[in-house]
Amino acid sequence: MSLTGPQLQQIHAAIVGAYSNSREAFKFAVKTCLDVDFDAYALEGGFSDQVSSFLLWANEHGKAWHVLRCAWENNQGNDRLAALWREAQSWKEAQDDSLLPYEPDVSVFDDAAARFPSSSAAPSCSSAQATSSSSKKR
């Protein structure tokens, strides 16, 4: 599930706020929940920059929503993470709805049937063959 820029910004702010004093706790959350090495995908820099780069990587691989879930599961006492996690449920539902099977608009076929009724003056294959056979006999 790929998230929007504003959604990623919200996740970033919540994670940085919730784990600002414990980079190792966030790293542990990511490893135990997603089985991903945070350091392998986080660029050098401060914690905020590392979370940004990690979220971009996670979003490219459809895992940003799961990063939020992991951050919340390992820090459920954080009100900001808890509130964002509740809000994120609607993101997933909206995304799931957009993946429903395509249902074509069949009304276009109704219009075509009205314009081209089956009893039209256009010859059928069998009547065309009969006409061509009878013209050869003459």
URDA-V806722 format. One record per residue. N is the residue number from 1. RES is the residue in one small letter. SS is DSSP state (hx for helix, st for strand, lp for the rest). PHI is phi in degrees with one decimal (NA if undefined). Layout:
n = <N | N>
res = <RES | RES>
ss = <SS | SS>
phi = <PHI | PHI>
This chain:
n = <1 | 2 | 3 | 4 | 5 | 6 | 7 | 8 | 9 | 10 | 11 | 12 | 13 | 14 | 15 | 16 | 17 | 18 | 19 | 20 | 21 | 22 | 23 | 24 | 25 | 26 | 27 | 28 | 29 | 30 | 31 | 32 | 33 | 34 | 35 | 36 | 37 | 38 | 39 | 40 | 41 | 42 | 43 | 44 | 45 | 46 | 47 | 48 | 49 | 50 | 51 | 52 | 53 | 54 | 55 | 56 | 57 | 58 | 59 | 60 | 61 | 62 | 63 | 64 | 65 | 66 | 67 | 68 | 69 | 70 | 71 | 72 | 73 | 74 | 75 | 76 | 77 | 78 | 79 | 80 | 81 | 82 | 83 | 84 | 85 | 86 | 87 | 88 | 89 | 90 | 91 | 92 | 93 | 94 | 95 | 96 | 97 | 98 | 99 | 100 | 101 | 102 | 103 | 104 | 105 | 106 | 107 | 108 | 109 | 110 | 111 | 112 | 113 | 114 | 115 | 116 | 117 | 118 | 119 | 120 | 121 | 122 | 123 | 124 | 125 | 126 | 127 | 128 | 129 | 130 | 131 | 132 | 133 | 134 | 135 | 136 | 137 | 138>
res = <m | s | l | t | g | p | q | l | q | q | i | h | a | a | i | v | g | a | y | s | n | s | r | e | a | f | k | f | a | v | k | t | c | l | d | v | d | f | d | a | y | a | l | e | g | g | f | s | d | q | v | s | s | f | l | l | w | a | n | e | h | g | k | a | w | h | v | l | r | c | a | w | e | n | n | q | g | n | d | r | l | a | a | l | w | r | e | a | q | s | w | k | e | a | q | d | d | s | l | l | p | y | e | p | d | v | s | v | f | d | d | a | a | a | r | f | p | s | s | s | a | a | p | s | c | s | s | a | q | a | t | s | s | s | s | k | k | r>
ss = <lp | lp | lp | lp | hx | hx | hx | hx | hx | hx | hx | hx | hx | hx | hx | hx | hx | hx | hx | lp | lp | lp | hx | hx | hx | hx | hx | hx | hx | hx | hx | hx | hx | hx | lp | lp | lp | hx | hx | hx | hx | lp | lp | lp | lp | lp | hx | hx | hx | hx | hx | hx | hx | hx | hx | hx | hx | hx | hx | hx | lp | lp | lp | hx | hx | hx | hx | hx | hx | hx | hx | hx | hx | lp | lp | lp | lp | lp | hx | hx | hx | hx | hx | hx | hx | hx | hx | hx | hx | hx | hx | hx | hx | hx | hx | hx | hx | hx | lp | lp | lp | lp | lp | lp | lp | lp | hx | hx | hx | hx | hx | hx | hx | hx | hx | lp | lp | lp | lp | lp | lp | lp | lp | lp | hx | hx | hx | hx | hx | hx | hx | hx | hx | hx | hx | hx | hx | lp>
phi = <NA | -93.3 | -103.6 | -82.8 | -56.9 | -61.0 | -65.4 | -62.8 | -62.6 | -63.5 | -63.1 | -57.0 | -61.0 | -66.7 | -67.8 | -61.4 | -66.7 | -76.8 | -118.7 | -58.9 | -96.0 | -149.6 | -57.0 | -64.0 | -66.2 | -68.3 | -58.0 | -65.3 | -59.8 | -65.3 | -66.8 | -75.7 | -90.7 | -106.8 | 56.5 | -125.3 | -85.6 | -52.7 | -63.9 | -70.0 | -120.1 | -93.5 | -72.5 | -62.6 | 137.2 | -72.7 | -58.0 | -60.3 | -64.9 | -65.2 | -63.9 | -58.0 | -66.2 | -65.2 | -65.0 | -62.7 | -61.6 | -61.2 | -66.5 | -62.4 | -106.7 | 69.1 | -117.7 | -62.4 | -61.0 | -69.4 | -61.9 | -61.1 | -59.0 | -64.4 | -60.4 | -69.2 | -59.5 | -95.3 | -152.6 | -66.9 | -76.8 | -83.7 | -62.5 | -66.6 | -63.4 | -62.9 | -65.5 | -67.3 | -61.4 | -62.0 | -64.3 | -65.4 | -60.3 | -70.2 | -62.3 | -67.0 | -62.6 | -63.4 | -64.9 | -62.4 | -64.7 | -73.4 | -98.4 | -62.4 | -58.0 | -70.1 | -116.7 | -67.2 | -82.7 | -80.5 | -64.2 | -63.4 | -72.4 | -63.9 | -64.0 | -64.8 | -64.9 | -69.5 | -78.9 | -126.3 | -63.7 | -66.6 | -98.1 | -75.0 | -76.8 | -67.9 | -69.8 | -82.3 | -60.4 | -68.7 | -73.2 | -68.3 | -67.5 | -64.6 | -65.6 | -71.1 | -68.4 | -71.1 | -73.8 | -74.9 | -72.2 | -72.9>
